[in-house]
Amino acid sequence: MTILDKIIAFKKKEVAKIKADVPLQRLVESPNFKRDPFSLRKSLLDPYSTGIIAEFKRQSPSKGIINDTAKIEEVTEGYLNADVAAQSILTDTSFFGGTMVDLMQARAINTSKPILRKDFIVDGFQIVEAKAIGADVILLIAACLTKEEIKNYGQLANDLGMEVLYEVHTKEDLDKIELENKVIGINNRNLKTFEVDLEHSIALASQIPSSCVRVSESGISDPRIITGLKEYDFKGFLIGENFMKEEDPGLACEEFISQIR
Ligand SMILES: O=P(O)(O)OC[C@@H](O)[C@@H](O)c1c[nH]c2ccccc12
């Protein structure tokens, strides 16, 4: 059993429990439900966009604790000051140490840029929940969903006015998605082995139609990597640990961005 299988099995139980406790109606009545989500696609395609999607991540199964003192409000302010294209916030608690409250607190401060709810979506309920906590974008990880689930969950997110970042790591993942006009994130990290390989991502990028917006995720720690990835038409760059490992992630992000302008 891989760690990804373990996470998904755990997630399914967790969601079943929350679903039994929280009526959908309560989510729909949340004030965030009325806001018009920001578009990740638009933000990444803006000619002045830095393309950086900066993540708030306290820990991960592969790295253990990354930062257990950073405050979501301060990091959000720092990332916005640094001029990120979007924020990504882990809401999984058991494996990544994030919470839905983190996202809600970030939303209260972030009134201009898209927020991605980074979690393992295994049920439509989590998509409604994402909207209720103030997310603009959800992540759908192709490796842990069927073709039908990807289509249905993508449709549900769009019906709620949200966008989807479709995450792939292999050609099989890509084959499960109706690719046209989608925002596709190539995860440089294999979620089954934790191995990071940028070359693999670049090779996979050639299989993605030009109507898609390409995002490169994970293991990016050097501004020169961004320059290289731009040559392969990547428009978004999802960076977590490289910022979060610093005491002041917002400042680290600002310094990074000053080197790619
Ligand atoms: O910290 P990194 O190596 O910069 O990676 C960020 C992000 O890509 C990574 O956290 C991630 C990518 N896909 C995921 C799916 C679930 C949880 C986390 C992730």
The ligand as a Gaussian input file, in Angstrom:
#p B3LYP/6-31G(d) Opt

LIG

0 1
 O        6.822000      21.848000      -1.348000
 P        7.032000      21.713000      -2.810000
 O        8.013000      20.631000      -3.149000
 O        7.400000      23.035000      -3.447000
 O        5.638000      21.239000      -3.455000
 C        4.470000      22.045000      -3.399000
 C        3.258000      21.274000      -3.933000
 O        3.454000      21.030000      -5.290000
 C        3.046000      19.961000      -3.167000
 O        2.786000      20.303000      -1.856000
 C        1.907000      19.119000      -3.710000
 C        1.645000      18.870000      -5.025000
 N        0.567000      18.082000      -5.175000
 C        0.087000      17.781000      -3.950000
 C       -1.007000      17.027000      -3.578000
 C       -1.296000      16.921000      -2.238000
 C       -0.497000      17.512000      -1.276000
 C        0.603000      18.284000      -1.631000
 C        0.909000      18.418000      -2.979000

